[in-house]
Amino acid sequence: MSFSIFNNDIALCSGENIVVYNIKENEENIITLPKLNNHHENNTHNKEDIESIHSLTSVNFSNDGEYLSVCTNRKQLCLYKRKELEIVSNRSLIRAASKVRFTKSNDIIVADKSGDAYLFATTKPLENGNLLLGHLSMILDILVTSDEKYIITADRDEKIRVSKYPNSYNISAYCLGHKKFVNNIAEVPHCREILISCGGDGQFILWNYKIGKELYRFPFKQNLQDGDLKKFEKLLEDCNIDESIINLPVKQMQIIKIDNLTSIISVSFYCCKSVFIYNVKGTNDMDLTMNYLQAIKIDEEPLDCFLNENQLWILTNVKLDVYKLRDNSYFKDEEMIKKICKLNTLWEKLRCDSCDKTLFPILYKRKFDNVQEYQERKKCRLNEKQMLD
């Protein structure tokens, strides 16, 4: 599940359907995705029936609001004109996507679960994507910087790689310091030369990404509940992942500029029914600071969050809630919640046909013990040798 906002338009999706709802006009348009253009439709994902886990990977408006992109676990990438909701392209991906983003010039960057990143040109809707770069590990987040000079990729092996764009075979730097996977990266909007990252090790890290220098580190573990960690450990056990964890992994990070010295960050976690708010201040390594501001407790684990101007939107299985920023804290925006009452009714219907299958286990590596098998074979060989002697 995913949603995106541009001006008065909200794109909300689940299963095969996307609702584009205009708050000002109180009108909705429902889009049903077209069939794939290729002759062989993808029916499986990770060797499972696609219908058991089918969901939209992401829905995004372009920065200028001209386009809407939709990407699914069927390895399908669709592009629409936002105002007309007219389809521009319907393309197939080689592998399932792990992250999809627009560039400033409205091209689409797709990172896939094998570790490759592709560029899909909006102006050439019939062409396949061009390979930009590859990792030896799964790419979990990707972005092209606002000046379009660099492409930054974060992977499951704790690495953040900074490459030139579009000639991404030129690697400028590595940002190394995380101890677990990195699944969220973003430019700090009030100072775009700084990158912020987080993932599975309980730390925010701020970087001068152009030279790969760590500027500031801030832990967030103390704001979480031990009970949430135990619930997540149980989920890992149910997925046959034998890993001892001490930090709850980040699900999603959003960041927005408040003024020329301050940005606000929202963070959600797996197995946690709260969204945490932080701020980051300063523009260089001498005056950078981070502060914990509040925890917004909700009734269900958030599926997705979105920071838009002075509002925080939180999507759960039940509804879409809105919070408004006032004096460095978020409070429920009752006026906006009334305006989206119709949208929440539509969301109830959409959710009836969707599945709650989660793919978070891919963040953790399965460990295989082949030592015991080797020792058994060695013992047999020694026994055979003794018998021959």
Backbone hydrogen bonds in HBPLUS format (Angstrom, degrees):
<---DONOR---> <-ACCEPTOR-->    atom                        ^
c    i                          cat <-CA-CA->   ^        H-A-AA   ^      H-
h    n   atom  resd res      DA  || num        DHA   H-A  angle D-A-AA Bond
n    s   type  num  typ     dist DA aas  dist angle  dist       angle   num
A0013-CYS N   A0002-SER O   3.28 MM  11  5.98 150.2  2.38 171.6 179.6     1
A0004-SER N   A0011-ALA O   2.96 MM   7  5.27 146.8  2.08 141.1 151.1     2
A0011-ALA N   A0004-SER O   2.87 MM   7  5.27 166.2  1.89 155.3 159.9     3
A0006-PHE N   A0009-ASP O   2.95 MM   3  5.31 161.6  1.99 152.4 157.6     4
A0009-ASP N   A0006-PHE O   2.85 MM   3  5.31 159.9  1.89 145.2 142.6     5
A0023-ILE N   A0008-ASN O   2.84 MM  15  5.28 162.1  1.87 156.1 155.4     6
A0010-ILE N   A0021-TYR O   2.84 MM  11  5.14 152.0  1.92 142.7 152.2     7
A0021-TYR N   A0010-ILE O   2.79 MM  11  5.14 163.3  1.82 152.2 153.1     8
A0012-LEU N   A0019-VAL O   2.83 MM   7  5.20 162.9  1.86 152.4 158.0     9
A0019-VAL N   A0012-LEU O   2.75 MM   7  5.20 173.5  1.76 165.1 164.8    10
A0014-SER N   A0017-ASN O   3.21 MM   3  5.89 158.1  2.26 162.1 168.5    11
A0017-ASN N   A0014-SER O   3.29 MM   3  5.89 153.2  2.37 138.4 135.6    12
A0033-LEU N   A0016-GLU O   3.34 MM  17  6.03 167.4  2.36 165.3 168.4    13
A0018-ILE N   A0031-ILE O   2.93 MM  13  5.08 156.1  1.99 147.0 153.8    14
A0031-ILE N   A0018-ILE O   2.75 MM  13  5.08 168.1  1.76 156.2 160.1    15
A0020-VAL N   A0029-ASN O   2.84 MM   9  5.22 168.5  1.85 158.2 161.8    16
A0029-ASN N   A0020-VAL O   2.92 MM   9  5.22 146.5  2.04 135.4 146.3    17
A0022-ASN N   A0027-GLU O   2.80 MM   5  5.33 166.3  1.81 164.2 167.9    18
A0026-ASN N   A0022-ASN O   2.82 MM   4  5.56 122.9  2.15 140.5 155.6    19
A0027-GLU N   A0022-ASN O   3.30 MM   5  5.33 144.7  2.43 136.2 143.6    20
A0050-ILE N   A0043-ASN O   2.94 MM   7  5.35 164.8  1.96 143.2 138.2    21
A0045-HIS N   A0048-GLU O   2.95 MM   3  5.31 151.7  2.03 143.4 152.6    22
A0048-GLU N   A0045-HIS O   3.02 MM   3  5.31 154.0  2.09 109.3 117.4    23
A0052-SER N   A0049-ASP O   2.98 MM   3  5.63 150.0  2.08 117.2 125.4    24
A0053-ILE N   A0050-ILE O   3.17 MM   3  5.52 148.4  2.28 106.6 115.2    25
A0054-HIS N   A0050-ILE O   2.69 MM   4  5.32 116.1  2.10 151.1 168.5    26
A0073-ASN N   A0055-SER O   3.37 MM  18  6.25 154.2  2.44 165.2 170.2    27
A0057-THR N   A0071-CYS O   2.69 MM  14  5.45 126.4  1.97 129.5 145.8    28
A0058-SER N   A0071-CYS O   3.17 MM  13  5.36 159.1  2.22 140.0 142.2    29
A0071-CYS N   A0058-SER O   2.97 MM  13  5.36 162.7  2.00 158.8 159.7    30
A0060-ASN N   A0069-SER O   3.01 MM   9  5.30 155.5  2.08 143.0 150.4    31
A0069-SER N   A0060-ASN O   2.82 MM   9  5.30 164.6  1.84 157.3 160.7    32
A0062-SER N   A0067-TYR O   2.97 MM   5  5.32 156.0  2.03 140.3 141.7    33
A0065-GLY N   A0062-SER O   2.94 MM   3  4.99 153.6  2.01 105.3 113.9    34
A0082-ARG N   A0066-GLU O   2.92 MM  16  5.52 176.8  1.92 134.1 135.2    35
A0068-LEU N   A0080-TYR O   2.86 MM  12  5.07 151.9  1.94 144.3 148.1    36
A0080-TYR N   A0068-LEU O   2.78 MM  12  5.07 160.5  1.82 152.2 158.7    37
A0070-VAL N   A0078-CYS O   2.87 MM   8  5.13 157.3  1.93 148.9 152.5    38
A0078-CYS N   A0070-VAL O   2.81 MM   8  5.13 170.3  1.82 159.4 161.9    39
A0072-THR N   A0076-GLN O   3.01 MM   4  5.38 153.5  2.08 148.8 156.7    40
A0075-LYS N   A0072-THR O   3.13 MM   3  5.71 144.0  2.26 115.2 118.7    41
A0093-LEU N   A0075-LYS O   2.73 MM  18  4.87 163.9  1.75 137.7 140.7    42
A0077-LEU N   A0091-ARG O   2.79 MM  14  5.14 168.8  1.80 156.3 157.8    43
A0091-ARG N   A0077-LEU O   2.83 MM  14  5.14 168.8  1.84 156.8 152.9    44
A0079-LEU N   A0089-SER O   2.95 MM  10  5.17 158.0  2.00 146.6 147.3    45
A0088-VAL N   A0079-LEU O   2.63 MM   9  5.33 174.5  1.63 153.3 154.9    46
A0089-SER N   A0079-LEU O   3.34 MM  10  5.17 156.4  2.40 129.2 133.1    47
A0081-LYS N   A0086-GLU O   2.82 MM   5  5.20 157.3  1.87 144.8 151.3    48
A0085-LEU N   A0081-LYS O   2.74 MM   4  5.03 129.5  1.99 136.2 148.2    49
A0113-LYS N   A0096-ALA O   3.06 MM  17  6.09 154.2  2.12 173.6 171.9    50
A0098-SER N   A0111-ALA O   2.72 MM  13  5.65 171.8  1.72 146.3 148.8    51
A0099-LYS N   A0111-ALA O   3.26 MM  12  5.18 155.2  2.32 140.9 138.2    52
A0111-ALA N   A0099-LYS O   2.89 MM  12  5.18 169.7  1.90 155.7 159.2    53
A0101-ARG N   A0109-ILE O   2.97 MM   8  5.31 161.0  2.01 152.6 158.4    54
A0109-ILE N   A0101-ARG O   2.78 MM   8  5.31 170.6  1.79 166.6 169.3    55
A0103-THR N   A0107-ASP O   2.82 MM   4  5.35 154.8  1.88 152.2 155.7    56
A0106-ASN N   A0103-THR O   3.02 MM   3  5.15 159.0  2.07 112.3 113.5    57
A0108-ILE N   A0120-PHE O   2.97 MM  12  5.06 176.5  1.97 151.9 152.8    58
A0120-PHE N   A0108-ILE O   2.80 MM  12  5.06 170.9  1.81 158.2 161.2    59
A0110-VAL N   A0118-TYR O   2.95 MM   8  5.26 164.5  1.97 150.1 155.1    60
A0118-TYR N   A0110-VAL O   2.82 MM   8  5.26 159.5  1.86 149.9 155.9    61
A0112-ASP N   A0116-ASP O   2.87 MM   4  5.59 164.1  1.90 165.2 169.5    62
A0115-GLY N   A0112-ASP O   3.14 MM   3  5.73 164.9  2.17 116.0 120.7    63
A0135-HIS N   A0115-GLY O   2.57 MM  20  4.67 148.2  1.66 133.7 145.5    64
A0117-ALA N   A0133-LEU O   2.96 MM  16  5.46 151.1  2.04 157.4 153.8    65
A0132-LEU N   A0117-ALA O   2.76 MM  15  5.53 175.3  1.76 157.1 157.3    66
A0119-LEU N   A0130-ASN O   2.85 MM  11  5.14 155.0  1.91 139.3 146.7    67
A0130-ASN N   A0119-LEU O   2.90 MM  11  5.14 159.7  1.94 143.5 143.0    68
A0124-LYS N   A0121-ALA O   3.27 MM   3  5.34 155.8  2.34 100.0 107.2    69
A0127-GLU N   A0124-LYS O   3.14 MM   3  5.72 161.6  2.18 119.1 124.7    70
A0156-ARG N   A0138-MET O   3.02 MM  18  5.63 139.3  2.19 151.0 163.4    71
A0140-LEU N   A0154-ALA O   2.77 MM  14  5.77 155.1  1.83 145.4 154.1    72
A0141-ASP N   A0154-ALA O   3.39 MM  13  5.25 155.0  2.46 136.8 135.0    73
A0154-ALA N   A0141-ASP O   2.97 MM  13  5.25 163.5  2.00 150.1 149.3    74
A0143-LEU N   A0152-ILE O   2.96 MM   9  5.39 146.7  2.08 150.1 158.3    75
A0152-ILE N   A0143-LEU O   2.79 MM   9  5.39 165.3  1.82 166.0 169.4    76
A0145-THR N   A0150-TYR O   2.98 MM   5  5.56 157.6  2.03 147.5 154.8    77
A0148-GLU N   A0145-THR O   2.76 MM   3  5.05 156.8  1.81 114.7 122.2    78
A0165-TYR N   A0149-LYS O   2.93 MM  16  5.11 144.0  2.06 125.7 121.2    79
A0151-ILE N   A0163-SER O   2.85 MM  12  5.32 157.5  1.90 144.4 151.1    80
A0163-SER N   A0151-ILE O   2.98 MM  12  5.32 171.0  1.99 152.9 155.7    81
A0153-THR N   A0161-ARG O   2.96 MM   8  5.28 160.1  2.00 149.9 156.2    82
A0161-ARG N   A0153-THR O   2.78 MM   8  5.28 160.6  1.82 157.6 162.4    83
A0155-ASP N   A0159-LYS O   3.04 MM   4  5.67 153.8  2.11 158.1 164.1    84
A0182-VAL N   A0155-ASP O   3.23 MM  27  5.78 174.2  2.24 148.7 150.2    85
A0175-CYS N   A0160-ILE O   2.83 MM  15  5.04 165.0  1.85 147.0 152.3    86
A0162-VAL N   A0173-ALA O   2.86 MM  11  5.14 165.5  1.88 163.5 158.6    87
A0172-SER N   A0162-VAL O   2.74 MM  10  5.55 143.6  1.87 141.7 153.8    88
A0173-ALA N   A0162-VAL O   3.21 MM  11  5.14 161.1  2.25 136.8 139.9    89
A0164-LYS N   A0170-ASN O   2.81 MM   6  5.51 165.0  1.83 166.5 171.8    90
A0168-SER N   A0166-PRO O   2.81 MM   2  5.40 133.6  2.03 108.3  93.7    91
A0170-ASN N   A0167-ASN O   3.16 MM   3  6.23 168.8  2.18 127.9 130.7    92
A0200-GLY N   A0181-PHE O   3.10 MM  19  5.57 152.7  2.18 158.8 157.7    93
A0184-ASN N   A0198-CYS O   3.24 MM  14  5.50 137.2  2.44 168.3 158.5    94
A0198-CYS N   A0184-ASN O   3.06 MM  14  5.50 143.6  2.20 152.7 158.2    95
A0186-ALA N   A0196-ILE O   2.99 MM  10  5.47 143.5  2.13 152.7 160.3    96
A0196-ILE N   A0186-ALA O   2.85 MM  10  5.47 167.0  1.87 163.9 168.2    97
A0188-VAL N   A0194-ILE O   2.91 MM   6  5.63 165.9  1.93 157.2 155.9    98
A0191-CYS N   A0188-VAL O   2.97 MM   3  5.44 151.1  2.06 116.6 125.8    99
A0194-ILE N   A0191-CYS O   3.05 MM   3  6.01 160.9  2.09 130.1 133.1   100
A0195-LEU N   A0207-TRP O   2.96 MM  12  5.04 157.3  2.01 138.6 146.0   101
A0207-TRP N   A0195-LEU O   2.77 MM  12  5.04 154.0  1.84 148.3 156.2   102
A0197-SER N   A0205-ILE O   2.98 MM   8  5.42 145.7  2.10 145.3 156.1   103
A0205-ILE N   A0197-SER O   3.06 MM   8  5.42 152.8  2.14 147.5 153.3   104
A0250-VAL N   A0199-GLY O   2.98 MM  51  5.20 169.4  1.99 141.2 144.6   105
A0220-PHE N   A0202-GLY O   3.15 MM  18  5.74 158.9  2.20 138.1 141.9   106
A0204-PHE N   A0218-PHE O   2.79 MM  14  5.09 169.6  1.80 150.8 154.2   107
A0218-PHE N   A0204-PHE O   2.92 MM  14  5.09 162.2  1.96 144.0 148.2   108
A0206-LEU N   A0216-TYR O   2.81 MM  10  5.07 167.7  1.83 152.9 156.0   109
A0215-LEU N   A0206-LEU O   2.76 MM   9  5.42 170.5  1.76 151.4 152.3   110
A0216-TYR N   A0206-LEU O   3.36 MM  10  5.07 154.5  2.43 131.1 131.1   111
A0208-ASN N   A0213-LYS O   2.84 MM   5  5.15 163.2  1.87 156.1 161.6   112
A0211-ILE N   A0208-ASN O   3.26 MM   3  6.09 150.5  2.35 120.7 126.6   113
A0212-GLY N   A0208-ASN O   3.00 MM   4  5.88 117.1  2.40 139.7 155.4   114
A0213-LYS N   A0208-ASN O   3.17 MM   5  5.15 152.6  2.25 141.3 137.6   115
A0223-ASN N   A0220-PHE O   3.24 MM   3  5.85 160.1  2.28 116.6 122.1   116
A0224-LEU N   A0221-LYS O   3.06 MM   3  5.62 170.5  2.07 123.2 126.0   117
A0228-ASP N   A0225-GLN O   3.19 MM   3  5.50 129.9  2.45 103.2 114.5   118
A0230-LYS N   A0226-ASP O   3.05 MM   4  6.40 155.3  2.11 152.1 158.5   119
A0231-LYS N   A0227-GLY O   3.05 MM   4  6.31 151.4  2.13 144.0 151.4   120
A0232-PHE N   A0228-ASP O   3.06 MM   4  6.33 153.8  2.13 145.2 152.0   121
A0233-GLU N   A0229-LEU O   2.94 MM   4  6.23 155.9  2.00 148.7 155.6   122
A0234-LYS N   A0230-LYS O   3.02 MM   4  6.26 150.5  2.11 143.6 151.0   123
A0235-LEU N   A0231-LYS O   3.10 MM   4  6.43 149.6  2.19 142.5 150.4   124
A0236-LEU N   A0232-PHE O   2.99 MM   4  6.34 153.3  2.06 150.9 157.9   125
A0237-GLU N   A0233-GLU O   2.99 MM   4  6.31 155.6  2.05 146.5 152.9   126
A0238-ASP N   A0234-LYS O   2.97 MM   4  6.25 155.5  2.03 147.7 154.1   127
A0239-CYS N   A0235-LEU O   3.10 MM   4  6.38 128.9  2.38 136.2 149.3   128
A0239-CYS N   A0236-LEU O   3.04 MM   3  5.05 134.1  2.26  95.6 108.8   129
A0241-ILE N   A0236-LEU O   2.94 MM   5  5.22 163.7  1.97 148.3 148.1   130
A0240-ASN N   A0237-GLU O   2.93 MM   3  5.00 158.0  1.98 111.5 113.7   131
A0270-TYR N   A0249-PRO O   3.32 MM  21  6.25 160.4  2.36 163.8 168.7   132
A0251-LYS N   A0268-SER O   2.76 MM  17  5.44 166.5  1.78 135.1 137.9   133
A0252-GLN N   A0268-SER O   3.32 MM  16  5.33 157.5  2.38 123.9 128.5   134
A0268-SER N   A0252-GLN O   2.94 MM  16  5.33 159.3  1.98 154.2 160.4   135
A0254-GLN N   A0266-SER O   2.90 MM  12  5.20 159.5  1.94 151.0 156.1   136
A0266-SER N   A0254-GLN O   2.87 MM  12  5.20 159.1  1.91 143.8 150.2   137
A0256-ILE N   A0264-ILE O   2.95 MM   8  5.45 153.8  2.02 151.6 160.1   138
A0264-ILE N   A0256-ILE O   2.84 MM   8  5.45 156.5  1.89 164.9 167.0   139
A0258-ILE N   A0262-THR O   2.91 MM   4  5.48 168.3  1.92 144.2 144.3   140
A0259-ASP N   A0262-THR O   3.24 MM   3  5.30 163.6  2.27 137.1 139.8   141
A0262-THR N   A0259-ASP O   3.40 MM   3  5.30 150.0  2.49  99.0 107.0   142
A0282-GLY N   A0261-LEU O   3.05 MM  21  5.37 145.8  2.17 143.8 151.9   143
A0263-SER N   A0280-VAL O   3.01 MM  17  5.45 153.5  2.08 152.7 160.8   144
A0280-VAL N   A0263-SER O   2.98 MM  17  5.45 156.9  2.03 152.0 157.9   145
A0265-ILE N   A0278-TYR O   2.80 MM  13  5.06 170.5  1.81 147.3 146.7   146
A0278-TYR N   A0265-ILE O   2.91 MM  13  5.06 160.2  1.95 145.3 150.9   147
A0267-VAL N   A0276-PHE O   2.89 MM   9  5.21 147.2  1.99 145.6 155.2   148
A0276-PHE N   A0267-VAL O   2.94 MM   9  5.21 162.2  1.97 156.9 154.5   149
A0298-ILE N   A0273-LYS O   3.03 MM  25  5.60 174.2  2.03 146.8 148.4   150
A0275-VAL N   A0296-ILE O   2.93 MM  21  5.11 150.7  2.02 135.1 144.0   151
A0296-ILE N   A0275-VAL O   2.78 MM  21  5.11 178.4  1.78 154.4 154.7   152
A0277-ILE N   A0294-GLN O   2.84 MM  17  5.28 169.7  1.85 163.5 162.9   153
A0293-LEU N   A0277-ILE O   2.83 MM  16  5.44 167.3  1.85 151.0 150.4   154
A0294-GLN N   A0277-ILE O   3.40 MM  17  5.28 157.3  2.45 128.2 132.6   155
A0279-ASN N   A0291-ASN O   2.94 MM  12  5.42 147.5  2.05 145.4 155.2   156
A0291-ASN N   A0279-ASN O   3.01 MM  12  5.42 151.4  2.09 146.6 152.8   157
A0281-LYS N   A0289-THR O   2.85 MM   8  5.29 163.1  1.88 152.3 157.5   158
A0289-THR N   A0281-LYS O   2.98 MM   8  5.29 150.9  2.06 143.2 147.1   159
A0287-ASP N   A0284-ASN O   3.27 MM   3  5.89 139.8  2.44 114.1 122.5   160
A0303-LEU N   A0315-LEU O   2.68 MM  12  5.56 157.1  1.73 151.5 159.3   161
A0304-ASP N   A0315-LEU O   3.40 MM  11  5.24 156.7  2.46 132.9 135.6   162
A0315-LEU N   A0304-ASP O   2.86 MM  11  5.24 177.8  1.86 165.6 165.2   163
A0306-PHE N   A0313-TRP O   2.90 MM   7  5.08 146.4  2.02 146.7 151.1   164
A0313-TRP N   A0306-PHE O   2.87 MM   7  5.08 173.0  1.87 152.0 154.4   165
A0308-ASN N   A0311-GLN O   2.88 MM   3  5.26 169.5  1.89 155.7 159.3   166
A0311-GLN N   A0308-ASN O   2.94 MM   3  5.26 158.4  1.99 126.8 133.4   167
A0325-LEU N   A0310-ASN O   2.82 MM  15  5.29 164.0  1.84 165.8 166.2   168
A0312-LEU N   A0323-TYR O   2.77 MM  11  5.01 159.3  1.81 144.8 151.4   169
A0323-TYR N   A0312-LEU O   2.81 MM  11  5.01 151.4  1.89 144.4 153.8   170
A0314-ILE N   A0321-ASP O   2.92 MM   7  5.23 163.3  1.94 145.7 150.8   171
A0321-ASP N   A0314-ILE O   2.87 MM   7  5.23 168.0  1.89 154.0 154.2   172
A0316-THR N   A0319-LYS O   2.96 MM   3  5.49 162.8  1.99 155.8 161.5   173
A0333-ASP N   A0322-VAL O   2.88 MM  11  5.51 175.0  1.89 135.3 135.8   174
A0324-LYS N   A0331-PHE O   2.59 MM   7  5.27 162.7  1.62 159.5 157.6   175
A0331-PHE N   A0324-LYS O   2.92 MM   7  5.27 158.1  1.97 139.8 144.0   176
A0326-ARG N   A0329-SER O   2.72 MM   3  5.39 163.9  1.74 161.2 166.5   177
A0329-SER N   A0326-ARG O   3.17 MM   3  5.39 145.3  2.30 104.7 114.7   178
A0337-ILE N   A0333-ASP O   3.02 MM   4  6.27 157.3  2.07 154.5 161.8   179
A0338-LYS N   A0334-GLU O   3.12 MM   4  6.32 149.0  2.22 143.9 150.2   180
A0339-LYS N   A0335-GLU O   3.30 MM   4  6.60 148.1  2.41 137.5 145.9   181
A0339-LYS N   A0336-MET O   3.02 MM   3  4.95 115.8  2.44  92.8 108.9   182
A0340-ILE N   A0336-MET O   3.10 MM   4  6.44 137.5  2.29 147.1 157.9   183
A0341-CYS N   A0338-LYS O   3.30 MM   3  5.24 163.3  2.33 107.2 107.7   184
A0343-LEU N   A0340-ILE O   3.03 MM   3  5.02 114.4  2.48  95.3 111.4   185
A0344-ASN N   A0340-ILE O   2.98 MM   4  6.33 155.1  2.04 156.4 162.9   186
A0345-THR N   A0341-CYS O   3.13 MM   4  6.45 143.9  2.26 142.0 151.6   187
A0346-LEU N   A0342-LYS O   3.09 MM   4  6.46 152.0  2.18 145.5 152.7   188
A0347-TRP N   A0343-LEU O   2.91 MM   4  6.22 147.4  2.01 145.5 155.4   189
A0348-GLU N   A0344-ASN O   3.12 MM   4  6.37 147.6  2.22 141.4 148.0   190
A0350-LEU N   A0346-LEU O   2.99 MM   4  6.33 156.2  2.05 150.1 157.3   191
A0351-ARG N   A0347-TRP O   2.91 MM   4  6.04 162.0  1.94 153.9 157.9   192
A0352-CYS N   A0349-LYS O   3.29 MM   3  5.38 139.5  2.46  97.5 108.1   193
A0353-ASP N   A0350-LEU O   3.29 MM   3  6.00 152.4  2.37 116.5 121.9   194
A0354-SER N   A0351-ARG O   3.28 MM   3  5.21 168.4  2.29 105.9 109.1   195
A0362-ILE N   A0359-LEU O   3.21 MM   3  6.12 163.4  2.24 126.0 129.5   196
A0363-LEU N   A0360-PHE O   2.93 MM   3  5.73 168.5  1.94 128.7 132.5   197
A0364-TYR N   A0361-PRO O   3.10 MM   3  5.66 154.3  2.17 115.3 121.7   198
A0374-TYR N   A0370-ASN O   3.14 MM   4  6.30 153.4  2.21 138.2 145.2   199
A0375-GLN N   A0371-VAL O   2.88 MM   4  6.19 159.0  1.93 154.8 160.3   200
A0376-GLU N   A0372-GLN O   3.03 MM   4  6.29 152.9  2.11 148.3 155.0   201
A0377-ARG N   A0373-GLU O   3.12 MM   4  6.40 158.0  2.17 147.0 152.4   202
A0378-LYS N   A0374-TYR O   2.92 MM   4  6.18 156.8  1.98 150.4 157.4   203
A0379-LYS N   A0375-GLN O   2.91 MM   4  6.09 155.1  1.97 145.5 152.0   204
A0380-CYS N   A0376-GLU O   3.05 MM   4  6.30 155.1  2.11 146.5 152.6   205
A0381-ARG N   A0377-ARG O   3.03 MM   4  6.32 155.9  2.09 147.1 153.4   206
A0382-LEU N   A0378-LYS O   2.99 MM   4  6.28 157.7  2.04 150.5 156.3   207
A0383-ASN N   A0379-LYS O   2.97 MM   4  6.19 156.1  2.03 146.9 153.6   208
A0384-GLU N   A0380-CYS O   2.93 MM   4  6.17 157.3  1.99 149.3 155.2   209
A0385-LYS N   A0381-ARG O   2.95 MM   4  6.18 152.9  2.02 145.4 152.9   210
A0386-GLN N   A0382-LEU O   2.95 MM   4  6.19 156.8  2.00 148.5 154.4   211
A0387-MET N   A0383-ASN O   3.05 MM   4  6.29 154.3  2.12 146.1 152.9   212
A0388-LEU N   A0384-GLU O   3.08 MM   4  6.33 148.8  2.18 143.5 151.5   213
A0389-ASP N   A0385-LYS O   2.95 MM   4  6.20 148.8  2.05 145.8 154.8   214
